[in-house]
Amino acid sequence: MTTIPPPARAIEPGERRVLEHVIGPQPKDHQQVIIQVVTLGNQPAEEVAASGMGKLPEWCNVYEGLSDEQIAAVEDVILQRSDLTRPSE
């Protein structure tokens, strides 16, 4: 389940003060406060699979359906535009 937290400006003043005690400085109106609970240490593979943590979101499949040659062509353009192809000193 994905939830989208409200922007900080929508949080009631009393709740904002509580958050300030937890996260520090007052959040700006254009920011969002996200609190996440994670399990530390070794987690059984079944739990990871059940939680969906091991699965990447759909937008990560940007190369899906492309051949190796097409991926190489895209990579060439990206490297050229980012100017990472010049020799290092």
N, C-alpha and C positions, 0 to 999 in steps of 0.2 A: 504494500500500500504506500503510495506516495502522497505526502501532504505538502501543501505550499503554505508556509507561514505568512502571517500578515506582515506588512511593512511596520517598522518600529513606530511610525506616527499613529498607527491604529491601536497600539497597546495602551491601556489605561495608565494614568500617572502612578497609581499605587503599585501596579505590576511592573512598571518600568523601574521603580526604585528597588524592588526585589531583584530584578535582573541586574541592576547596577552593582548590587552586593555580590552577585555571582560572577559576572563577566568584567566588571571594572567600569570604565567610563560610560557615560550615557550614550546609548546608540543614537546615531543621527536619523533624521526622519526618512532618509532614502535607503537606510540599511534594513536588513532582516536579521532576527536572532534565531539561530538554529541550534538546538541542543540535541545531541545524539547519544544513545546508549550503545556501547559496543562490548563484545566479550573479548577479554584479553587471554592470551595463551593459546594453547592448541585446542581447536574446536573440531569435533568429529566431522568428517566429510558429509555425513547425512544431515547434520544440522546446518552446515553451510549451504548445501543444495536446497534444503527446505526453506531457508530464510531468503534465498534468491541473491545472497551476497556474492556468490561466485559468478553471477551472470552479468555481463555488461549490458548497458542500455542499448536500444536499437540504433541510436544515432552514432554509436561506435562502429557500425558496420559500413563505413564509407567506401571501402574497397570491394564490397560484396558484388559478385557478378563480373568483376573485371579480370582480364587475363593478366599473366605476369608481365607481359610486354606493356599493357596499358598502365599497370601500376608503376612500372619503371618510367614510363613517359610522364606520368603525373609527378612522380618523385623528382625527375629532372627539372620540371617547371618550378616546383616548390623550392628546390635548392637554389636554382638560378634567381628566383625572386627574393629569396631570403639572403642572397649573396654569401652563402656558405661554401660556394665552390671555389673561391679564391684560395691560393696556397697560404698556409699559416707560416709564420716566421719563427 
